[in-house]
């Protein structure tokens, strides 16, 4: 029993002081990020206005986080390669950290992979865009250990439902509602007139979702995409492998 308690205390300490191993949705971290000159806070509406006001460039809006593994890999392997495909006079990139809880690490990540485009973080208190905020880090640790397996919402913290879809629908409104954005990184590809490249994704179970085309899925420069066309991606089930005894996986 004593060893179990010691293990829990050690784990809590590691999580508390381990940087990106844990998001820090606290008032203290919000104030820290707000004071960083390297990042510009924007509301969702301000971001929409900023993007829609540019009618001469193609736009790539990247919703990201420095504490997301796939986001970091995209920073390293995808975005620099896509950037050199097009003349910078034709395409503008906007990197937007979707939550203040990880934004403090963003500048180091951008410098590491030589990302020089404008950098923003979403600072919005409207209910549909609001991110989780708690008084201090100890509350987060308490939640982790005493409510293990439950989401922040289930424990009682306020957080916007369907937040990322709400943000994308506000930034780039479409005739059909965006429903597929359930994580990051998310890229929004827009032509000079503000049309966003979208894709239908048909899953293995037949369910279909509609959302922004992921830049990792395109094989041509963003300036050569057909923004009038909605593409379709079908997730084909993996073929079954059967053994001589008749068992199939």
C-alpha positions, -999 to +999 in steps of 0.1 A: +000+000+000+028+024+009+046+016-024+013+023-043+010+057-027+046+065-035+041+055-071+010+077-074+029+107-059+058+102-082+036+099-113+018+131-103+051+149-099+062+138-133+030+148-150+030+182-132+065+192-143+069+174-176+060+202-201+041+188-231+033+155-214+003+173-201-017+203-212-019+232-188-054+247-190-049+269-160-054+306-153-017+309-146-008+295-180-034+316-198-017+347-184+018+334-194+007+328-230-011+362-231+022+379-224+042+361-251+050+386-279+057+358-304+021+348-306-010+369-314-043+361-296-073+362-319-110+354-314-126+331-339-144+360-355-112+380-358-095+350-375-124+347-399-122+384-408-084+382-412-087+353-437-117+366-456-102+401-460-073+385-481-088+381-516-056+379-535-039+348-520-046+312-515-047+305-478-036+276-457-049+277-421-033+252-398-050+244-365-023+228-345-007+223-311+030+219-301+020+191-277+004+169-304+026+142-320+010+143-354+012+181-354+049+180-347+055+154-374+035+176-399+056+206-389+088+186-396+078+166-427+047+181-444+044+219-441+079+229-451+077+206-482+043+220-492+055+256-487+083+253-512+058+239-538+043+273-544+054+309-548+051+327-515+035+356-534+005+333-542+000+314-509-002+326-473+000+303-443-016+309-409-005+288-380-031+288-352-026+271-319-061+259-310-057+262-272-037+284-249-031+254-227-002+243-250+007+276-268+036+284-245+057+257-264+047+269-299+076+294-305+103+268-298+086+244-322+083+270-350+119+279-346+130+243-347+114+237-381+119+272-395+082+281-397+082+319-402+045+324-411+022+345-389+014+327-355-018+330-336-036+313-308-074+312-302-085+333-273-123+332-273-148+332-245-179+325-265-195+293-252-192+275-286-154+282-288-144+282-251-117+259-240-114+243-206-099+264-179-093+255-143-079+274-114-046+256-110-026+226-121-033+206-090-070+205-100-060+188-132-038+163-114-067+156-090-090+151-119-065+127-135-062+104-106-095+105-088-117+106-119-096+084-141-114+073-173-139+102-172-137+133-195-134+168-181-170+174-191-182+143-171-164+156-141-182+189-144-157+214-160-172+237-186-159+231-222-175+238-255-193+208-272-180+201-307-155+229-304-132+223-334-162+218-358-176+251-344-144+269-351-140+256-386-176+263-395-171+299-383-138+305-401-149+291-434-187+287-436-199+261-461-233+254-476-231+220-458-221+219-421-186+206-413-189+175-391-156+156-393-131+177-373-125+158-342-088+165-336-056+182-348-037+189-369-065+203-392-057+223-423-081+246-441-073+251-478-089+282-493-087+299-527-085+337-531-123+339-531-126+321-499-138+287-512-126+259-490-115+225-504-136+198-488-138+161-488-164+134-481-149+106-461-167+072-462-156+050-433-154+013-432-188+010-415-204+031-443-208+063-423-199+094-442-185+127-429-179+160-445-150+182-437-119+202-449-094+184-471-063+175-452-032+189-468-015+156-461-039+139-486-032+161-516-006+154-543-005+187-561+003+223-549-026+241-532-028+265-561-037+236-585-066+222-565-102+223-579-119+243-551-153+238-568-152+201-565-158+180-533-136+149-534-145+115-518-122+093-499-134+057-491-118+038-463-116+002-477-116-025-450-084-044-447-085-078-464-090-108-442-060-131-437-070-168-432-048-197-420-050-233-429-071-241-398-099-219-411-093-189-388-095-155-403-084-121-390 
